[in-house]
Amino acid sequence: MPARLLALLTDQPQTGDQLGERLGVNRVTVNTLARKLQDQGLPVLTSRHGYALAPGTPAPPLVQPALPPGTAFGRAMRYQGTVGSTQDEIRAWADDPHAPAPHGAVVVAERQTAGRGRRGRPWSTARGTLVFSVLLRGDEGSGLTLPDLALMPLAAGVALHAAAALPAGIGLKWPNDLLTRVGLPRRKVAGVLLEAELRGEEARRAVLGIGVNVTAAPEGAAHLAEFRPTLTRAAFLAALLGELEHWLAQPAPAVLDAWRQASLTLGQAVQVQTPRGLVSGTASDLDAQGNLLVTGEDGQIHTVSAGDVQLVGEL
């Protein structure tokens, strides 16, 4: 029943009588349901005017009308309060035998109790952050290839950069972290996690998880509203879903060129902790698959397909 009330709420107050009539309950029950939603971590406001979501909440009624024309991503969307992980939630939705999530479906949550980032790191959430996952399926009759999967994190980084619309304020650290350009050390604004279920040389689906500090950030990080004070989570999510759908469909050369233009990594001295050990040198370019090319002091070029990049000037 709380979920039914949540589906009716917008950022405009509705009275308990109005909502009760639509739900087939009395206004006392509406108040009880609203409190249950608040207990789940949802920003439900109550006042003498009625019940509403906080302005800018990334819920379907506030996000979907703002999606760019023609955007399919986010047309199927679930908005929740506290979950273990949006990655796990959308995977369970995709496995629903009665109504499986389609390509481009989105799960958004206010809080995660078991959120995770790259390499298993905890992925914290706080009020003002935007955390969501997108389901990516291959074409009918075919899966997602390894080259597809390798390009997706880079394309997601490009989409983040484009949606933020702050070319002078932020940039990308390989492969997809969004960082501030000004000041040292650079502060993190957003990150991406891609998880795929490989079967041989392809995956039947992948889940793209994104965390963005929109109006607030943990200590030591940055948020987008520092640069765009009127930005809301709903508006940014709508813009980002449009950019994700666009860039995930682009050919590799276009994605790589756009990533290079937004890069904070290329041309910088770096240290990269890889599964095979530490690689040091200058980040010189990306190869055709999106791997990072690092030129060592001896002139040898190292190809990095996975690893944690540190910009040496910020160590």
C-alpha positions in Angstrom: 0.0 0.0 0.0 2.8 2.6 0.7 4.1 2.0 -2.8 0.6 2.8 -4.2 0.7 6.1 -2.4 4.2 6.9 -3.6 3.1 6.4 -7.2 0.5 9.1 -6.7 2.8 11.7 -5.1 4.3 14.7 -7.0 6.0 17.9 -5.9 2.5 19.5 -5.7 0.6 18.9 -2.4 -2.5 16.8 -2.4 -4.8 16.5 0.5 -5.3 13.4 2.5 -8.9 13.3 1.3 -7.9 13.6 -2.3 -5.3 10.8 -2.0 -7.6 8.6 0.1 -10.3 8.8 -2.6 -7.9 7.6 -5.2 -6.6 4.8 -3.0 -9.9 3.8 -1.5 -8.9 4.5 2.1 -9.5 7.3 4.6 -7.2 10.2 5.3 -5.9 8.7 8.5 -4.7 5.7 6.6 -3.0 8.1 4.1 -1.1 9.7 6.9 0.0 6.3 8.2 1.2 5.4 4.7 3.0 8.7 4.3 4.9 8.1 7.6 5.9 4.6 6.4 7.4 6.1 3.3 9.3 8.6 5.4 10.6 5.7 7.5 11.9 4.1 4.3 14.0 7.2 3.6 11.8 8.8 1.0 11.5 12.7 1.1 7.7 12.9 1.6 6.7 16.3 2.9 3.6 16.8 5.0 1.9 20.1 5.6 -1.5 21.7 6.1 -1.8 21.7 2.3 -1.3 17.9 2.1 1.4 15.5 1.0 4.1 15.9 -1.6 7.6 14.9 -2.6 10.4 17.3 -2.0 11.1 19.4 -5.1 13.6 17.8 -7.4 13.0 14.3 -6.1 14.1 11.7 -8.8 10.8 9.9 -8.9 9.1 8.9 -12.2 6.4 11.7 -12.1 9.1 14.3 -11.8 11.7 12.7 -14.1 9.8 11.2 -17.0 8.1 14.4 -18.2 11.5 16.0 -18.4 13.2 13.3 -20.4 14.5 14.6 -23.8 12.1 13.9 -26.7 12.5 10.3 -28.0 14.4 9.0 -25.0 13.4 5.4 -24.2 15.8 5.1 -21.1 13.8 5.7 -17.9 10.4 5.1 -19.4 10.3 2.0 -17.2 11.4 3.3 -13.8 11.2 2.3 -10.1 11.9 4.7 -7.3 12.6 3.3 -3.9 13.6 4.4 -0.4 16.1 2.1 1.2 17.5 -0.9 -0.7 20.5 -3.1 -0.4 21.8 -2.1 -3.9 20.2 -0.7 -7.0 22.3 -3.2 -9.0 20.6 -6.1 -7.2 17.2 -4.5 -7.4 17.2 -4.1 -11.2 18.7 -7.5 -11.6 15.8 -9.0 -9.7 13.4 -7.0 -11.8 15.0 -8.3 -15.0 14.5 -11.8 -13.7 10.7 -11.3 -13.0 9.0 -14.1 -14.9 5.8 -12.1 -15.3 7.0 -8.5 -16.2 10.8 -8.5 -16.7 12.5 -5.1 -16.9 13.1 -4.0 -20.5 16.3 -2.5 -22.0 16.8 0.9 -20.5 14.8 0.3 -17.3 16.0 2.2 -14.3 15.9 1.7 -10.5 16.6 4.8 -8.4 17.0 4.7 -4.6 17.5 7.2 -1.8 19.6 5.0 0.3 21.7 1.8 -0.2 22.8 -0.4 2.7 25.0 -2.6 0.5 26.0 -0.3 -2.3 29.2 -1.0 -4.0 31.6 0.8 -6.4 34.4 -0.4 -8.5 36.6 -3.3 -7.2 34.1 -3.9 -4.4 34.5 -0.6 -2.6 31.5 0.6 -0.5 29.3 3.1 -2.4 27.8 5.4 0.2 24.6 7.4 -0.3 23.5 10.6 1.5 20.8 13.1 1.0 21.5 15.1 -2.1 23.2 12.2 -4.0 21.7 10.4 -6.9 22.1 6.7 -7.1 20.6 4.5 -9.8 21.1 1.5 -12.1 20.2 1.0 -15.8 19.5 -2.4 -17.4 21.3 -2.9 -20.7 20.3 -5.8 -23.0 21.8 -7.0 -26.3 19.9 -6.9 -29.5 17.2 -9.6 -30.0 18.9 -12.9 -30.6 22.4 -11.7 -29.7 24.2 -10.6 -26.5 26.6 -7.9 -25.6 30.1 -8.5 -26.9 33.3 -8.0 -25.0 34.1 -4.8 -27.1 30.6 -3.5 -26.3 31.2 -4.0 -22.6 34.7 -2.4 -22.7 33.3 0.7 -24.3 30.3 1.1 -22.0 32.1 2.6 -18.9 33.8 5.2 -21.2 30.5 6.0 -22.9 28.9 6.4 -19.5 31.6 8.8 -18.4 31.1 10.9 -21.6 27.4 11.0 -20.9 28.0 12.2 -17.3 30.3 14.9 -18.6 27.8 16.0 -21.2 24.8 16.0 -18.8 26.7 18.0 -16.3 27.2 20.7 -18.9 30.3 22.0 -17.1 33.2 21.6 -19.5 35.4 24.1 -17.7 34.5 22.8 -14.2 34.9 19.0 -14.5 36.7 16.3 -16.4 37.2 12.5 -16.6 39.7 10.3 -15.0 40.2 7.0 -16.8 38.0 5.2 -17.2 34.9 7.0 -16.0 35.3 9.0 -12.7 34.0 12.6 -12.9 36.4 15.0 -11.1 36.7 18.7 -10.6 39.2 20.4 -12.8 40.1 23.3 -10.4 42.3 22.9 -7.3 44.3 20.0 -6.0 43.6 17.3 -5.1 40.8 17.1 -7.6 37.5 16.1 -5.9 35.2 13.3 -7.1 31.8 14.2 -8.4 30.5 10.9 -9.8 31.5 7.3 -10.6 30.3 4.4 -12.6 30.1 0.6 -12.0 29.4 -1.9 -14.8 28.5 -5.4 -14.0 27.9 -8.1 -16.7 27.0 -11.8 -16.7 29.5 -13.2 -19.1 28.9 -16.4 -21.0 31.9 -17.1 -23.2 32.6 -14.1 -25.4 29.4 -12.2 -24.7 26.9 -11.3 -22.0 23.1 -11.5 -22.2 22.8 -8.3 -20.2 24.7 -5.8 -18.2 23.8 -3.4 -15.3 25.3 0.1 -15.3 25.3 1.7 -11.8 25.9 5.4 -11.4 26.4 7.5 -8.3 26.4 11.3 -8.7 26.8 14.0 -6.0 24.2 16.4 -7.2 23.3 18.8 -4.3 25.5 17.4 -1.6 28.6 15.3 -1.2 30.6 13.3 1.3 33.6 15.0 2.9 36.4 15.5 0.5 34.2 15.2 -2.6 32.3 17.8 -4.7 28.8 18.2 -6.0 27.3 19.6 -9.2 25.2 22.3 -7.4 28.5 24.0 -6.5 28.7 25.0 -10.1 24.9 24.9 -11.0 23.1 26.1 -7.8 19.6 25.5 -9.2 20.2 22.0 -10.4 17.9 19.3 -9.0 18.4 15.5 -9.0 15.2 15.0 -11.1 16.4 17.4 -13.8 19.9 15.9 -13.9 18.7 12.3 -14.0 16.4 13.2 -17.0 19.3 14.8 -18.8 21.7 12.0 -18.0 19.4 9.3 -19.2 19.1 11.0 -22.5 22.9 11.3 -22.8 23.4 7.7 -21.8 21.0 6.4 -24.4 22.8 8.6 -27.0 26.4 7.7 -26.1 25.8 4.0 -25.5 24.6 3.8 -29.1 27.5 5.7 -30.7 30.4 3.9 -32.5 33.7 3.5 -30.7 35.6 6.2 -32.5 33.0 8.9 -31.6 33.0 7.8 -27.9 36.8 7.7 -27.7 37.1 11.2 -29.3 34.6 12.6 -26.9 36.3 11.0 -23.9 39.7 12.4 -25.0 38.2 15.9 -25.1 36.8 15.6 -21.6 39.9 13.9 -20.2 41.8 14.9 -17.1 44.1 11.9 -17.5 45.8 12.1 -20.9 49.1 14.0 -20.9 49.5 13.5 -17.1 52.0 11.5 -15.1 50.1 8.6 -13.6 50.6 5.5 -11.5 48.2 2.6 -12.2 47.7 -0.3 -9.9 46.9 -3.2 -12.2 46.3 -6.9 -11.5 49.9 -7.5 -12.8 51.5 -4.8 -10.7 52.2 -1.0 -10.7 52.5 0.8 -14.0 54.1 4.3 -14.0 54.5 6.8 -16.7 52.6 9.3 -18.8 49.0 8.6 -19.9 49.5 9.2 -23.6 46.3 8.0 -25.3 43.5 5.4 -25.5 43.6 2.5 -28.0 40.8 1.5 -30.2 39.3 -0.6 -27.4 39.4 2.1 -24.8 42.4 0.8 -23.0 44.7 3.4 -21.4 48.2 3.6 -23.0 50.9 4.6 -20.6 54.4 5.5 -21.8 57.1 4.7 -19.3 60.3 6.6 -18.8 62.1 4.1 -21.0 59.7 4.8 -23.9 57.9 1.5 -23.5 54.1 1.7 -24.0 52.0 -0.2 -21.5 48.4 -1.1 -22.3 46.1 -0.9 -19.3 42.7 -2.6 -19.6 41.8 -2.4 -15.9 43.3 -0.7 -12.9 43.2 2.2 -10.4 44.7 5.4 -11.9 46.3 8.0 -9.6 47.4 11.3 -11.0 51.0 11.6 -9.7 50.7 15.4 -9.0 48.0 14.6 -6.5 49.6 11.7 -4.6 
